[in-house]
Amino acid sequence: MPKSMFLKSVAVVVTVMLIGFMMQGCSRVKHYQSHHDCESLYLVLHQQIKASDYKAAVEQLLGTGKIPSPAEKDKLLSAIKKGTQKFPQAYPDSVEDTDEFLWYGCGPENVNGCGEIFSLQFRDGKLINHRQGFSKYQPVEVLSASPVK
C-alpha cells in the first residue's frame, strides 16, 4: 500500500473515531435530559463540563437546575464553609455568600422523594470547585432530602 493511501486511511479512521466520540457525548447529554439517570450525569460531568465553564453552557448541557431556596442556600454555604476548613484541597475556590448554586438530580426516587443531588457552584457566572472525577457511576447515599424536579 502506498504511503499516501495509508495516511488517508488513518485520517479516515481517526475522523470516524472523533465523530463517534462526539456523538456519544451528545447522546449522553440527551439521555440525561430525558431520563435523569446517574450514569449519564456522571459521564457528562466528567467528559463535557469543566471548571470555569459558563453557567449558560452548563445549563445548555444539563438543563435548568434547581435553584436552592434561601434557607437551603444558607445550609449549603454553612456546610461548604465547614468543608473548606477540614478539606481545603476539595474546595480550592472556597465559598462566598454571593456564589450561585444549581442542583441537578439523578437516579430513582427514594423514600424522601429524591435520588442523588449534585450541587454545582458558580461565581461571576463561571463554574468553580468542580473536579472532573466523575468517571464511573457508583451509587451513594442520598446527599440531600430536597427533591430536584
Backbone hydrogen bonds in HBPLUS format (Angstrom, degrees):
<---DONOR---> <-ACCEPTOR-->    atom                        ^
c    i                          cat <-CA-CA->   ^        H-A-AA   ^      H-
h    n   atom  resd res      DA  || num        DHA   H-A  angle D-A-AA Bond
n    s   type  num  typ     dist DA aas  dist angle  dist       angle   num
A0006-PHE N   A0002-PRO O   3.04 MM   4  6.37 155.9  2.10 152.8 160.2     1
A0007-LEU N   A0003-LYS O   2.95 MM   4  6.23 161.7  1.98 154.3 158.6     2
A0008-LYS N   A0004-SER O   3.04 MM   4  6.22 153.9  2.11 142.7 149.6     3
A0009-SER N   A0005-MET O   2.98 MM   4  6.21 152.4  2.06 144.6 152.1     4
A0010-VAL N   A0006-PHE O   2.92 MM   4  6.24 158.3  1.97 152.9 158.7     5
A0011-ALA N   A0007-LEU O   2.92 MM   4  6.11 159.8  1.96 146.5 152.2     6
A0012-VAL N   A0008-LYS O   2.99 MM   4  6.22 153.5  2.06 146.0 152.4     7
A0013-VAL N   A0009-SER O   3.03 MM   4  6.29 162.6  2.06 150.6 154.9     8
A0014-VAL N   A0010-VAL O   2.94 MM   4  6.15 167.5  1.95 158.3 161.2     9
A0015-THR N   A0011-ALA O   2.96 MM   4  6.06 158.9  2.00 145.3 151.5    10
A0016-VAL N   A0012-VAL O   2.93 MM   4  6.14 162.8  1.96 152.3 156.8    11
A0017-MET N   A0013-VAL O   2.95 MM   4  6.19 157.0  2.00 148.7 155.2    12
A0018-LEU N   A0014-VAL O   2.94 MM   4  6.18 158.1  1.99 151.0 156.5    13
A0019-ILE N   A0015-THR O   2.94 MM   4  6.17 163.5  1.97 153.8 158.2    14
A0020-GLY N   A0016-VAL O   2.93 MM   4  6.09 159.2  1.97 147.1 153.2    15
A0021-PHE N   A0017-MET O   2.92 MM   4  6.15 154.6  1.99 147.2 154.0    16
A0022-MET N   A0018-LEU O   2.92 MM   4  6.18 163.3  1.95 152.3 156.4    17
A0023-MET N   A0019-ILE O   2.84 MM   4  6.01 158.0  1.89 150.6 157.3    18
A0024-GLN N   A0020-GLY O   2.87 MM   4  6.04 150.9  1.96 144.4 152.4    19
A0025-GLY N   A0021-PHE O   3.05 MM   4  6.34 155.9  2.11 146.8 152.6    20
A0026-CYS N   A0022-MET O   2.98 MM   4  6.29 158.5  2.03 148.7 154.3    21
A0027-SER N   A0023-MET O   2.82 MM   4  6.06 156.7  1.87 149.0 155.8    22
A0028-ARG N   A0024-GLN O   2.88 MM   4  6.13 147.6  1.99 146.8 155.7    23
A0029-VAL N   A0025-GLY O   3.06 MM   4  6.34 156.9  2.11 148.2 153.9    24
A0030-LYS N   A0026-CYS O   2.98 MM   4  6.26 169.3  2.00 153.8 156.1    25
A0031-HIS N   A0027-SER O   2.79 MM   4  5.88 151.4  1.87 140.9 149.8    26
A0032-TYR N   A0028-ARG O   2.85 MM   4  6.07 161.4  1.89 149.8 154.1    27
A0033-GLN N   A0029-VAL O   2.89 MM   4  6.13 167.0  1.91 154.8 158.7    28
A0034-SER N   A0030-LYS O   2.98 MM   4  6.14 143.3  2.12 142.6 151.7    29
A0035-HIS N   A0031-HIS O   2.78 MM   4  5.83 165.9  1.80 157.0 161.1    30
A0036-HIS N   A0032-TYR O   2.71 MM   4  4.53 150.2  1.80 128.6 135.8    31
A0107-GLY N   A0036-HIS O   2.89 MM  71  6.44 144.3  2.02 148.1 159.1    32
A0041-LEU N   A0037-ASP O   3.21 MM   4  6.46 161.2  2.25 146.5 152.2    33
A0042-TYR N   A0038-CYS O   2.84 MM   4  6.01 168.7  1.85 158.8 161.2    34
A0043-LEU N   A0039-GLU O   3.08 MM   4  6.30 162.7  2.11 146.8 151.2    35
A0044-VAL N   A0040-SER O   2.93 MM   4  6.15 160.0  1.97 153.2 158.5    36
A0045-LEU N   A0041-LEU O   2.87 MM   4  6.05 166.4  1.89 155.9 159.9    37
A0046-HIS N   A0042-TYR O   2.89 MM   4  6.04 145.7  2.01 145.1 155.1    38
A0047-GLN N   A0043-LEU O   2.76 MM   4  5.77 167.1  1.78 152.7 156.4    39
A0048-GLN N   A0044-VAL O   2.90 MM   4  5.15 155.3  1.96 135.3 142.6    40
A0053-ASP N   A0050-LYS O   3.09 MM   3  5.81 148.5  2.19 142.3 143.1    41
A0052-SER N   A0127-LEU O   2.74 MM  75  4.79 163.3  1.77 136.2 142.1    42
A0127-LEU N   A0053-ASP O   2.79 MM  74  5.36 159.7  1.83 153.1 159.6    43
A0057-ALA N   A0054-TYR O   3.01 MM   3  5.29 122.1  2.35 103.2 117.6    44
A0058-VAL N   A0054-TYR O   3.10 MM   4  6.50 155.0  2.16 153.6 160.9    45
A0055-LYS N   A0125-GLY O   2.86 MM  70  5.49 152.6  1.93 150.1 151.1    46
A0059-GLU N   A0055-LYS O   2.90 MM   4  6.17 163.1  1.93 155.4 160.1    47
A0060-GLN N   A0056-ALA O   2.91 MM   4  6.08 139.2  2.08 137.7 149.0    48
A0061-LEU N   A0057-ALA O   3.21 MM   4  6.50 145.0  2.34 139.6 147.4    49
A0061-LEU N   A0058-VAL O   3.11 MM   3  5.25 123.8  2.44  97.2 110.9    50
A0062-LEU N   A0058-VAL O   2.83 MM   4  6.03 175.0  1.83 163.2 164.4    51
A0063-GLY N   A0059-GLU O   2.72 MM   4  4.55 137.6  1.89 121.8 130.5    52
A0066-LYS N   A0103-TRP O   2.92 MM  37  4.93 159.0  1.96 145.3 143.6    53
A0103-TRP N   A0066-LYS O   2.83 MM  37  4.93 160.1  1.87 139.7 146.5    54
A0073-LYS N   A0069-SER O   2.79 MM   4  6.02 159.8  1.83 160.9 167.1    55
A0074-ASP N   A0070-PRO O   2.97 MM   4  6.17 154.8  2.03 143.4 149.8    56
A0075-LYS N   A0071-ALA O   3.13 MM   4  6.43 157.8  2.18 146.7 151.7    57
A0076-LEU N   A0072-GLU O   2.91 MM   4  6.15 157.0  1.97 147.7 154.6    58
A0077-LEU N   A0073-LYS O   2.77 MM   4  5.99 165.0  1.79 157.7 161.0    59
A0078-SER N   A0074-ASP O   3.01 MM   4  6.16 160.3  2.05 145.2 150.8    60
A0079-ALA N   A0075-LYS O   2.93 MM   4  6.15 158.7  1.98 147.5 153.4    61
A0080-ILE N   A0076-LEU O   2.90 MM   4  6.12 162.4  1.93 154.7 159.2    62
A0081-LYS N   A0077-LEU O   2.88 MM   4  6.03 157.6  1.93 148.5 155.1    63
A0082-LYS N   A0078-SER O   3.02 MM   4  6.28 156.9  2.08 147.1 152.9    64
A0083-GLY N   A0079-ALA O   2.85 MM   4  6.07 152.7  1.92 143.4 152.2    65
A0084-THR N   A0080-ILE O   2.77 MM   4  6.02 150.5  1.85 151.9 158.7    66
A0085-GLN N   A0081-LYS O   3.33 MM   4  6.57 140.7  2.50 136.5 145.5    67
A0085-GLN N   A0082-LYS O   3.18 MM   3  5.27 129.1  2.45  96.3 109.3    68
A0086-LYS N   A0082-LYS O   3.19 MM   4  6.53 154.2  2.26 148.5 154.9    69
A0087-PHE N   A0083-GLY O   2.67 MM   4  5.59 165.4  1.69 157.4 162.7    70
A0090-ALA N   A0087-PHE O   2.97 MM   3  5.55 147.8  2.08 117.2 126.2    71
A0091-TYR N   A0088-PRO O   3.17 MM   3  5.27 144.8  2.30 100.4 110.4    72
A0094-SER N   A0091-TYR O   2.93 MM   3  5.08 161.9  1.96 112.8 118.7    73
A0099-ASP N   A0096-GLU O   2.99 MM   3  5.45 167.7  2.00 119.2 123.2    74
A0100-GLU N   A0122-PHE O   2.85 MM  22  5.02 162.6  1.88 148.9 152.9    75
A0122-PHE N   A0100-GLU O   2.76 MM  22  5.02 167.4  1.78 152.8 153.9    76
A0102-LEU N   A0120-LEU O   2.95 MM  18  5.29 153.8  2.02 147.8 156.1    77
A0120-LEU N   A0102-LEU O   2.83 MM  18  5.29 173.7  1.83 160.0 161.3    78
A0104-TYR N   A0118-PHE O   2.85 MM  14  5.20 157.5  1.90 148.3 156.0    79
A0118-PHE N   A0104-TYR O   2.76 MM  14  5.20 166.2  1.78 153.4 158.0    80
A0106-CYS N   A0116-GLU O   2.94 MM  10  5.39 143.5  2.07 148.4 155.1    81
A0116-GLU N   A0106-CYS O   2.88 MM  10  5.39 138.5  2.05 159.0 163.6    82
A0110-ASN N   A0114-CYS O   3.05 MM   4  5.51 147.8  2.16 113.2 118.6    83
A0113-GLY N   A0110-ASN O   2.97 MM   3  5.34 163.2  2.00 116.2 120.9    84
A0128-ILE N   A0121-GLN O   2.82 MM   7  5.69 166.8  1.84 157.4 157.8    85
A0123-ARG N   A0126-LYS O   2.83 MM   3  5.37 156.5  1.89 151.7 153.4    86
A0126-LYS N   A0123-ARG O   3.02 MM   3  5.37 166.5  2.03 114.3 118.7    87
A0135-SER N   A0133-GLY O   3.00 MM   2  5.66 132.1  2.24 103.9  90.4    88
